[in-house]
Amino acid sequence: MQVIGAVAGLAPLLAVVELGRSLLSSGPIDHGHVWSVVIAGAAGLLVRLLFTAASSGIGHLLDGRVQLSFRRHLAARLPHRLSRRRPDRGRRPPRRAAPPRRPLRRLLGCFLTPAAHD
């Protein structure tokens, strides 16, 4: 589908070339030919939009299904991994709470740190 959208995206470019030839020719302008070229270019844009959007949508759906399948597979195996703990080791003590992040400081640091090194 992506290939069809890419090929259809060439139609407007070819239409512009054909319009240039038609309008710059020394003879009289054939209005019917000009309109047919414009319509063909617009149809190419529409086909490109439809096929590219459909391809992207299908890709997102399939990606979501693969991720869900992978997560389910991982979740099914996870309890088995946790149950293999050695009996001589106890549970870990609980961790201390992490300090709160300062998002504004981190955001500014992303921009100011590279500027300071220049």
DAHU-V26261 format. One record per residue. N is the residue number from 1. RES is the residue in one small letter. SS is DSSP state (hx for helix, st for strand, lp for the rest). Layout:
# DAHU-V26261
[[N/RES/SS] [N/RES/SS]]
This chain:
# DAHU-V26261
[[1/m/lp] [2/q/hx] [3/v/hx] [4/i/hx] [5/g/hx] [6/a/hx] [7/v/hx] [8/a/hx] [9/g/lp] [10/l/hx] [11/a/hx] [12/p/hx] [13/l/hx] [14/l/hx] [15/a/hx] [16/v/hx] [17/v/hx] [18/e/hx] [19/l/hx] [20/g/hx] [21/r/hx] [22/s/hx] [23/l/hx] [24/l/hx] [25/s/lp] [26/s/lp] [27/g/lp] [28/p/lp] [29/i/lp] [30/d/lp] [31/h/hx] [32/g/hx] [33/h/hx] [34/v/hx] [35/w/hx] [36/s/hx] [37/v/hx] [38/v/hx] [39/i/hx] [40/a/hx] [41/g/hx] [42/a/hx] [43/a/hx] [44/g/hx] [45/l/hx] [46/l/hx] [47/v/hx] [48/r/hx] [49/l/hx] [50/l/hx] [51/f/hx] [52/t/hx] [53/a/hx] [54/a/hx] [55/s/hx] [56/s/hx] [57/g/hx] [58/i/hx] [59/g/hx] [60/h/hx] [61/l/hx] [62/l/hx] [63/d/hx] [64/g/hx] [65/r/hx] [66/v/hx] [67/q/hx] [68/l/hx] [69/s/hx] [70/f/hx] [71/r/hx] [72/r/hx] [73/h/hx] [74/l/hx] [75/a/hx] [76/a/hx] [77/r/hx] [78/l/hx] [79/p/hx] [80/h/hx] [81/r/hx] [82/l/hx] [83/s/lp] [84/r/lp] [85/r/lp] [86/r/lp] [87/p/lp] [88/d/lp] [89/r/lp] [90/g/lp] [91/r/lp] [92/r/lp] [93/p/lp] [94/p/lp] [95/r/lp] [96/r/lp] [97/a/lp] [98/a/lp] [99/p/lp] [100/p/lp] [101/r/lp] [102/r/lp] [103/p/hx] [104/l/hx] [105/r/hx] [106/r/hx] [107/l/hx] [108/l/hx] [109/g/hx] [110/c/hx] [111/f/hx] [112/l/hx] [113/t/hx] [114/p/hx] [115/a/hx] [116/a/hx] [117/h/hx] [118/d/lp]]
